[in-house]
Amino acid sequence: MKIKGVNLGNWLVLEKWMNPALFEGTDAEDETWLARRLSSEEFAARLKEHRETYITEKDFEKIAGYGLNLVRIPVPYFIFGDRKPFVGCIEYLDRAFEWAGKHGLKVLIDLHTSPGNQNGYDNGGLVGVCKWRKNPEEVIYVLEVLKKLAKRYAYMEELFGIEVLNEPISLPVYLTAPSTGKAVDKQEAKGSGHVPLSFLRKFYKAAYRSLRKVLPADKAIVFHDGFRTSLWGNFFKRNNMENVYLDTHIYIQAMEMYVPLHNMACYKMYMEFEKTRMRMAKKGIRVIVGEWCINNRYAVHFEKEKGMSERQYGIERRRRFNEVADLEFDAWEIADGWIYWSYKLYPDGQYSGDSAWKESWDLRRCIENRWIKIR
């Protein structure tokens, strides 16, 4: 099937920037430090309230109503509740499968974090620390978590597949990532570094062997490109991997950090570059754009011109967002599907002042504002 999906970010894996309210009263920037800063009782209470209300069956109903066919659900390595002080959340993933079944959606389970972190990002659970791959016991632990997930959902009709690990980081990205070197505990971060391609290839082979023993042939196994889209060549074919996908994450907003020009000409050049990389990758494996959004400075930071009414300003902003969305959708035609990041950020969907720039990350608001038309 051609995937048209959305990520359920910040539900079972917390990202502070997406909804800072959950972190109020602490200086924590990630889920690990939130657990350390709060009492176990307060931490569990906050998570319970968040998980019960942030995503509900009504959201699955809305997602299906948008014309989408899949949800990618980021889950943490402690999903089974066996790693204190963290609180497990497997019952919520069970609910997600029930809701997906009711509303005709497929589920891609995405292992989003690892003990010791695989990228140093907050979405890896611990800012500034990236040591998972250096601990053989934790590497095996991650493989066991994947196997347990596979055994639990292998024969669920709603399961599309399992993504082995989100965004294991490359050297160039690690060196330029804003989170690198930002660990609260410098001793804890000692020894951090990128995830080499040689290690990642070995890990992916081990993960495939383990998962394919459990998963039926019609369930996909998805591998993130590790920020190295064009370097995989025939790796997957050479290792006889069947029903597999490569997940690549393409953000105009991320590209803008490195270039001074923020206009459609620049965006078109960037999309041509990414299309070339996807074409190269597709020679060896099917490709999904597993994370993307229409956030861009050309539209977000467009200032009202002299004499322009609020209505005219809104129309021009919408035109700019539509222009970017169309450019991206055209590019995704090369891929075997796409998954927007993310379904929601702020629960109430109200973005103003310092948070106004986040609105275009929220698919609900993009559709309501007519900034994006699903196709």
N, C-alpha and C positions, 0 to 999 in steps of 0.2 A: 504494500500500500504506500501511497505518497503521504508522508507524515506531515500533518499540520497540527502543531502542538503548542503547549505553553508550559513553562516551568512553574512549579509551586514552591518558589524560593521563600526562604525565611519562615517556613512552617516547622519542619522537623530539624532543620539546620539553621541556626540563627545567624543573621547578618545585621549588625547594629545599624548600619547606614540605612537599611530598608525600613526599620521601625525602631528608632531610638528609645521609645517610651519604655520598652521592656528592660532597659538598662539604667533607668532613672535611679538616682541615689547612690550610684557606684561610679568608679572611674574605669570600669572594665570596657575593653574594646572588642572582646570576643567571648564566645561561650565558655571557654575554659576559665577565663578570669572572672566571669560573672559567677560561675560556680564557686570560685575561691573567695570572692568578696562577700557572698551572701551566706547566711546559715543554710544548712541542708533543707530545713523546713521552708524557709522563704524561697529558696531556689526552686524547690519542687512545686510550691504553690504558684509561683509566677509562670512556670512552664506549663502547668496543668491548665491554667486560665488561658494562656496563649494558644496552646494546641487545641483546646476545645472550641475556641471561637474564631481563630484566624482563618481556617479553612473548614467549611461545612459542606453538607450535601448540596445546599443551594448553589454553592460555587461550581460544583461539578455540573449542575443543571445549566448554569449560565455558560460555562465553557462549551458544552455541547451545543447550546443555542447559538454560539458564535460561529458554528460550522467547523469546529476543531475536532480532531479524532484521537488525540493522545495527550496525556499529562506526563511530564518528566518530574519525578519526585525525588529531590535530594534527601538522602538519609545519612545519619552519622554512623561511625563505626561502633558506637555504643548502643545501637538501636535495640539490642536484646537485653539491655539493662545490667550488663555484667562488668561495667567499668565505673567504679565510684570515682568522684562524686557525681557523675553524670546520671541522668534519669532516662531510662529506656523509653522507646516510643513505638514498639512494634504493633501495639493495638491500634494506633492511628493509621498505620500503613494497611492493616487489615480492613479498617473502615474505608479507606480510599479505594481498595479493590471492590468492596461492596457497592460503593457509590458509582464507581466507574462502570460496573456491570449494569446498574440501573439506567445509566444514561448513555450507554453505547460508546464508552471511551476505552482506549487501551492505556496501559501503564508501563512506563519505562522507569525501573528502579535505578537510581543513580547514587552509587556510593560516593558521597561528596567529601568525606573527611577520612583521615587516618591517624592513628596514635603517633604523635611526633610531627604530624603535618607533612603533606607532600608538595606544598607550594609556599608556605609562609603567609598566606592570605588569611583574613578573618573568616572567609568562607571555608577554610581548611580547619578552622576551630581554634587556632592559636597564632596570633599575629607575630611575625618575625622569627618563627621557629620552623625549620624545615629539615627534619632529621629522620623521618620514618624509614626511608630506604636503607639507612645505616644500621638498623636494628633487625637482624634476621628473625627474631622471635615475633616482632610486630608485623613483619612482612607475612609470615605464616598466619598470624592472627587475622589479618585482612582477608587472606584466602579462605579462612574458615568462616568468616562472616559472610562472604559471598556465597559459599556453599550452603550455609544455613538458610540464607534468603532464597536461593534457588530451590532447595528442598521444600520450603514452605509454600512457594507460589508456582512451582514448575508446571502444574497442570491446571492452573487457573486460566480460563478462557481470556480474561482481561489482560494477562501479562503479555506485553510486546517483547520485553527483554530486560536484560540487566546490563548496566554500564559499570565497568570494572572499577574505575577510579576517576574522579573529576580532576582535571587540570594538573597532572604531575608536571612540574615546572622545568623549563629548559634553562640553559645557562644565560643566554641574552636576556630573557624575560626576568630571570631571578636578579640579575645585576641591575636592572632598571626598574624593578617593581617598587612602588612607594613603601610597601610594608617591610622590605628587606632592611635589616638592622634596627627595626623598631620594637624588638621584643622588650617586654617589661623586665623580665629576668634574664640578664645577659648571660649568666652561667647556664641557664636552661637552653639558651640558643647556641651555645658553643658547639661548634662542629656542624652547624647548618650549612646547607649548600643545595645546588640544583639536583635534579634527578637525571642522571646520564641516560642517553638513548640505549646504550648497551644493557644497563640494568632494566630499563623499561621493557625492552624486547624480551628479556628472560622472564620478567614478571608477567607480561601479557601471555606468553606461551603457557606458563604455569596456570594462570587464571583460566585460560581457554580450556586446557585439559581437565581441570577440576570442574568447571561449570558444565562442560558438554557431557560429562558423565551423568549429570543430573537432569539437565534441561533437554526437553524434546527438541528435535531438529527444527521445528517451526518457531522456536523461541530464539530471538536474536541475542547476540553478545556484542556489546558496543564498547569501543575503545576510544578514549580521548586521544587526540593527536599529540598531546604533550607540547603544544605550541610549535610543532614541527610537521606541518601538514604535508609538505612535499618530500619528506625524507623517508617515507615508509616503503615506497616502491612496491615490490612484489612480496613483501614480508608475509602478509597474511595468506596469500595464495601458496607461497613456498612452504608454509607450515600447515597446509591443508586445513585451514580454518574455513568453516562453512557457516552461512547465515550470519555474517558479521558486518558491522558498520564502523566507520571512522567518524568520530564526532569532532567537529571543529567549531571554535567560538570566534565570531567575527563582530567586532564592535567599532563603529565609526568613532564613537566617543573615545575609545582607547587610542585609535590612530591619531586623533587630534592632539593628544599629549605630546606628540613628537614632530608635528608640522605647524608652521605659523599660519597657513591659509585654511580657512574654514568656509568653504563655498562648494557649490555643486561640481565645479570643474575638478577640484581636489578629490571630492568624494567619488566621482566617476573613475578617476585614475586608480584610486584605492580599490574600488570594486573590480576593476579589470585585473588588477594584481591578484586579488583573492579568487576570482574566477579561474585564472590561469592555474593557481595552486590547487583548486578543487579538481580541475580537469586532469592534472597530473596524478592526484591521489586516486581518482576514479578508475585509473587504469589498473589499479590493484585491489580496490575495495569500494563498496558503496559508501557514500558520504552523507552525513547529516549535519546541518548547521544547528547545533544543539543549544546555542545561546546567541542571541542578537537582540537589538532593540532599535528604535528610531531616534533615540536621544542623540542630538547633535547641536553644535553651537550655532550653526547657520539659522536654525529655527528657534532654539531655546533662548538665545541671547539677542534675537532680533528686537531692536528698540523701536517704539512707536515714532514714526516720522512726523515732522512739523505739519500740523493741520490734519492729521489722520484721526478719524474718529475711532472709538473703541471697536465698533463693528468692523470697520475697514482693517484695523489692526488684527482682529481675530481671524478675519478672512485670509489675510496675507500669511499669518503664522500657520494656519491650516494648510494653505497652498504649499508652504515650504515643507511641512511635515509630510504631506502627500507626495511631494516630489522625491523626498528621501525614501519614503516607504516603497514607492514604485521602483526606484533604483535597486533597492535591496531585494524585493520580490523577484524582479527580473533576474538578478544574480542567483537567487536560490533555485531558479528553474534548473540549473545545472545539477544541483544536489538531489538526493533522494528524499528530502524533507527538511523541515525547519521547526524550531521550537523557540518561541519568544521568551525572553527574560524580562519581566516576570508577570505572573497573573496579577499580583497586587503588592503594594509596599505598605503605605499607611492604611489601616483597616477602614477608616472613614473616607478615604479617597480625597481628602482635602489637602491640597498643596498650595502654600502661599509663602511669601517672604523668602527666607533662606532655603526653604524646601521646594520652591516652585520648579526648580530644574529637574526634580525627580519624577514629575508627572508623566513624562513620556516613557518612563520605564514601566509604568503601570498599564497593562494591556486594557484593563477595564476603562480607564480614563481615555486612552487613545481611541478606543471605539466610541465612547460617549462623545468625545470632542470631534469625531469624524476626522481624526488625524491619520487613521489607518483603515483600509478596507481589506478584509481577509479575502485572499484569492489563492 
